């Protein structure tokens, strides 16, 4: 159904087809939005306009593709409406938790006209409007200020990030499935590794395996955004280096990274490997990084501060004169995020993060060191497991693929 609204050239309702099977239950999505509305009431916020991939997805189950256009989710105490571009037709409505409104391209301010239509329909014509200040750019903020002069703009990003940091039982099960998919990608990568095979072919094999596994687990889901980073030799120096045409050679250090994306939820598996053989210096560095990795996983437990875990792990690297070779924080929260959107920056293993670990958090341990090219043992060494802090205080490692030299010297 395409319903032309009163201002027919600017906005539409496109309810084409039937609603798809959602990622989470109505109870789970209701829980999230009830908590949001309770927060809005406590903060005297009359409406929230979400603009980010992560919060729109978290609260509506719709993950947009921007392509230079603005998207949104408007939430009031009795309205819940995603705002999408006409180019996507009925898909946003089919995948949205509740309602959807479409804006057309015929005027550049149609996006905010659609937002205003939703607010007017909800009877919200002035008051406090919540925005994500860490996502709204200066141009859009000025447009919102001009379009809504009777509203005070308030930041909700940091508070709602803290809500997302604590996962529900449904989210944790979803994340566990993602971790299992990453393991499938890992084993496919091992099968594809061989002398003379270019990095991209190995990456393609892992990506295809993960996509097919997601299709089996979630036949109703969009199949999008899962990927593999697979690097060899000097290309292992960066954690986020993309696959190239470099061909695998005997003695190469290899870095394998599986990333499954299921309905916007990111999970990861990262492993250091060597092809056929490993020299003594490389083995020394590899074992040191594995030592840090194991200790890091032991330290993850309720009541511990993120920064304190960093300090203890730093000391291990310091004893080996490798602290300057560490390349990033030791781990981060998991949930609605990807390599191009989202981050729960309040839950990272960094020296400046005071957050105390608690049940419901899902976080990685992923130490990495980089030895520059031209030095013995050159390359990037990294391991990565995902851990869930359970309600009873136990910590579960949901990554199944093994790590370390006894498992990952790949011989063909």
N, C-alpha and C positions, 0 to 999 in steps of 0.2 A: 504494500500500500504506500503510495506517495501522496501525502496530504499537503496541499498548498496552504500556508498559513496566511494571516491577514496581509502581511507584507510579502507577497508571494515571490518576488524576485530576490529576496534576501535570505530567507530561511525556509526550511522544509522539515517535514517529518517523513522519513523513509523507513517504513516497517516492512521490509521485503523479506519474505520467507518466515521461518519460525526461529525463536530463540534457540541457540545451541546449548548443548550440555555444558554447564559451567565447570570451571576448574575446581572450585570449592563449593561446599554445600551452602544453602540459603542461610543456615544457622551461623556458619562461619562468617559469611559476608555481613550478615546482620550484626554479629558481634563487633566486627571492625567498625561499622558505621555507627553503631550505638555508642561505642567508646568515643568516636570522633564527635558525635553530637553532644555527648556529656561534656567533653572538653570545651566545645564551642559555648555551651551554656555557662560553664564556670568562668570563661574568659570574656563573656559578653560579646561574642563574635556572632553576627547575624547571618553571615554566609561565608563560605570558603570557595575560592576559585583555584582549583589545582591546575597546574600547567605542565608538570613534569611527567615523564614516562612512568617513573616508579610509583608516585602517589596515585595517579589516575589508574594505573593497573592494580595497585593494592586495594583501592576502595571500590573499583568498578569491574575488574577482570577484563578490561579492554586495554590492549597495548597498541598504541597508535604508531603510524609511520609518518613522520613529520613532512619530509620533502619540502621544507621551506614554509610550511603552513603552521598556524597555531592550533593547538587542541586544548581541550579543557574538561574539567568535571566541576559542576556547580553543586554544592551541597548546602541545603538549608535544613531547618528542623523538620520539614515535611517534603522537600524536593531533593531528587538525586538524579542529575541529568548530565550525561556526557555531551560534549560539544565537538562535532567533527566536521570535516570538510566534505563538500559534495562529491569530490573525486572518489571517496570510499563507499558511496551509496549506502546500502543497508547493512553492511558488515558491522560497523560500530554498534548499531542497535541490536543486532543478533548477539553480540558478545558482551554487551553492557549488562551489569547487574540489574539496573532498573531502566530508566528512560534515556532517550537520546534526541538531540536536535542537530540539524544539519545546516551549515551556512554555505552560501554560494560564493563564487569568485567575482560576481559582477560589480561589487564595490569593496574597496580595501578595508572598510571598517565593519564588514558584515560579521566578523568573528565576535567582536564586542557587542554588536547589535543582538546576536543570538544569546550571549550571556545576559544582557539586559532583559531580553524577553523572558528568560527563565526566572530572573529575580523579580520582575514585575508580576509574573504569574504566581510567584510564591508570596507576593505582598511585601517584598523586601525592597524598599525604595531608598533607604538611607541607613546609616549605622556603621558597623565595623565589618570590613571585608578582609578575610584572611587570604594571604598570598604566600607563596614560597619565595622569599627574598633571595635564596641561593640559586634560583632557577630563572626568575623573571629578569630579562635584560633591561637595560635602561630605556630602550625605545618602547618596548611593550609596557613598562611601568608608566611612562609618560602618557601613553595612550589610555591606560586604565584610569589614571588620575583625571584625564580630560573627560573620559566617558562617564565617570562616576564621581562627580564633584561633591556629592553629599555623603560620601563614604570616607571613613578613616581606614587607611591600609595598614594592616598589622601582619607581622611575620609569624607563620606557624611551622616553618620548616624544621627547626631544631626540635621542638616539642614532639612533633609527629614522627621524626626519625627515631626518637626514643621508644615510641609505641611499636614501631616496626622491628626494633631490635629484639623484642621478646616474641618468639614464635609460638603459635598455637600447635595443638596436636596434629591438626590437618596439615599445617604448613610443614611441620617436621617430617611427616610421612612423605609429603611431596618432595622435600629436599633429599630424603633418603633415596627415593626413586631416581632422582637426578644423579646422585652419587653412583648408584649402580649403573646407570647409563654411561657415566664417565669411565667406569671400569671396563665396560664393553668396548668403548673407544680405545682404551689403553691396550687391550689384548689385540684388537684389530691393527693398531699401530705396530706392535711387535711382529705380527705376521707379515706386515708390509716391508719391514726393514730388511735391506739387503745391499750388498756392494753395488755401487753404480746407480742406485735408485735415487731420484731427486727428492728433496724435502717435500715438495708439494704433492707428490704422488702418495707419500706416506700420510700426509695430512688429509688428503681426499679419502683414503681408505678408512681412517678413523671417523671422519665426519659422516660418511655414508652409513657406517655401522651404528653410530649413535642415532642418526635420524630414523633409521629403520626400527631401532629399539623403542624410541619415543612413540613412533606410530603404533607399535604393538600395545604399549602401556596406555596411551592416550589417543585412541582412534578419533576422538572428537576434537582434538586440539589442532591449532595452527602449527605447522612444522616450519620453524624459522629460527635463525640466529645461532644454532649450535655450530661450533667450529673447533678446529684443532690448530694449535701452534706447535709446529715441529721444527726444531733447529738442529744444526750440526756444526761442529768446529767453531770457528769464530762467531758464528751466528747465535751461539748459545749465551753470549755475554749479556743480553738484555732479556728481562722477563717477558716483555711484550713484543718480541721480534716476530714478524710474520714469516711464513714459509717462503723459500726462494727456490731457484732451480739448482742450487748446489747439490752435488751428488755425494752420497755417503761413501766414506773410505774406511778401510781397516784402521782401527785405533782411534776413530773419531769419538769425541764426547758428543752425546746426543741429549737434547732436552725435549721431553714429551709433555704436552699440555692438552688434556681433553676438557672441553667446556660444553656441557649440555645446557640448553636453554629450553625450559618447559613452562609455557605461559608466563614468560618474563622472569622466571626464577633461575638464577645462575648457580651452577655447581661446577666443581673443578677437581681434576686429578693432575698432579704435576710430578714428574720423576726425572732424575738424572739417569742416563744410561750410557754405556759404551758399546761400540761395535767391535766384536771379536776379541778385543784385548784392552787392558788398561795399564798404563805405565805406573811406576811406583809413586811418583809425585802426585799424579792425578788421583791415585787410590788414597793417598794420605789426605788430600783435600776433601775428597768425597766422604771418607769416614768421619772427618771432623764435622762436616755439615750434617751427616746422619746423627752424630752424637748430640748436636744442638737440637735437631729435630725431635729425637726421642725425649730429651729432657724437657723440651717445650711442651710436648703432649702430656708429660707427667705433671707439669705445673698448672695445667688448665683445670680449675676446680672452683666451685662457688666460694665467694668471699675474697678472692684474690684480685688485686688491682692489675689492670692491663700493663701499666708502666713498670710494676715490680717484676713481672715476667720478663720484660725486656731487659731489665738490669741484670738479672741472673744469666740470661742467655748471652748478653754482651760480654760478661765476664769469661765465659767459655771461649768465645772468639778472641778476647783480649789475651788470654793465656797462650793462645796459638799464634799471636801477632797477626790476626786476620780481621780484627774489628774494622779497619779502614776498607776492607774488601766487601763488607756487607752492603747490600744494594738498596734495601727498602725495609719497611716494618715486617714484623714476624707473622702477621696474619690479620684477618679482618672478618667482619660479620658477613653472613650469607642471607639471601632473600631475594627481593625484587631489585636486581641490579644486573649490569652487563658491562662490556668494555666500552659502551658508548652512552650509558645512562646509569644513574643511581649510585648511591654510596651511603653506608651507615657509618659515617666517620667517627661517631662517638664510641664505636666498638671496634677498635683496631689495637694491635699490639705495637704501640709506639711509646716513646719515652715521655710524651706530653699528654697521654690519655689516662685520666684518673678513674675511668669507669670500673666499677666492681663487677666481676662476673657473677651471674645468677642463673637459676634454672630457666629454661626456655631459650637461652642464647645458643646460637649456632655459629661457630667460629673456626677458622682454619689455623693450623700451624704450618708455616711455610718459610723456613729460613733459606737465604740464598747468599752465596759469595761469588765474586767474579775475579778471576785471575787474568790480567791483561795478556794479550797476544805477545808472543816472543819470550815469555817466561815459562819455565817448566810447569806442567800441569795447567796450562792456559785453558780458560773456558768458564762457563757459568754453571754452578752446582746448586740444585734446588730440589727440595722435596715438598710435598703438600698433602696433608690429610685434613678432612673436615670432622669436627667433633661437636657433639650435641651434649649440652648440660641438661640432664634429666631432672624431673621434679624431685626425685629422691636424693639428688646430689651426685649421683653417679655420672660419669662422663663416658659417652659412647663414641668410638671412632667408626664413622660410617663409610670410610674409604676401604675398599677391599683389596685393591691392587698392591702387591708387595713393593717395598723399597729397599735400596741398599745394594752393595756390590754382589752379595750372594745370590741375588735374584735378577739383576738388570745389566749383566754383561751379555749382550745379545750375540749368540753364535749361530751362524747359518752355514 
